[in-house]
């Protein structure tokens, strides 16, 4: 389910720009009650600023306001439509419809803003329009959906009706190839950024899948990656990457130049343990899913 790096690098060797602990908001703790988590992973923010978190091993989605107040939850464990098997990734379209990716079930489910089930794509396999362990999702302004088909080392572009519009990528380490890609996001111009986790890099593509650029390499120094996972972009086009194995978040400008780093391993406020998801709000705040600590932390930009 979640891609776990084998070990953590020495954090004292990493230059960081840490947020003041007094300005960091902690949301949640380990547990099964409302507002509590067991292995949270994905995160998305809707047009109202509400924050949706995939609570993986509680098999549900939890919703909070931007200040961390619990609002509602939906979903229970199961394989029937409207129930979940380890929901991992989440995205929200312009109409407020919620798309949830379940890698173990090889499906994407769609819900109304209220949490009412309205449809699903359940197509296990490796042929066109089929998925094998999907892990990421992003939706563009036209409503087209991009699925990280991780087990098939490719990206699939679907119409809102579920028709396959494009497929790109294959297993490998060359430009445009992938090794267990994890997450995807869109730039303000509509280009795609994919966290190519096994290759420890970020790749950029056009909406049709044309390769544009790549940045990052294996390591623990600033700008390096150890199993990058969650990825998000702010209104200025800056790219926020969760560097899972290094227990930090790295921020790059649209040209791929590193501009900020924060985080170190730990369970105190502002510290991270195996983080996986990230979402940037319009209020200039960054929400990081601190998976190993079973919480979400909100950092000021």
Secondary structure, 3 states (H helix, E strand, C coil): CCCCCCCCCCHHHCCCCCCCHHHCEEECCECCCCCCECCEEEEEECCCCCEEEEEHHHCEEEEECCCCCEEEEECCECCCCCCECCCCEEEECCCCCEEEEECCCCEEEEECCCCCEEEEEECECCCCCCECCCCEEEECCCCCEEEEEHHHCEEEEECCCCCEEEEECCECCCCCCECCCCEEEECCCCCEEEEEHHHCEEEEECCCCCEEEEECCECCCCCCECCEEEEEECCCCCEEEEEHHHCEEEEECCCCCEEEEECCECCCCCCECCCCEEEECCCCEEEEEEHHHCEEEEEEC
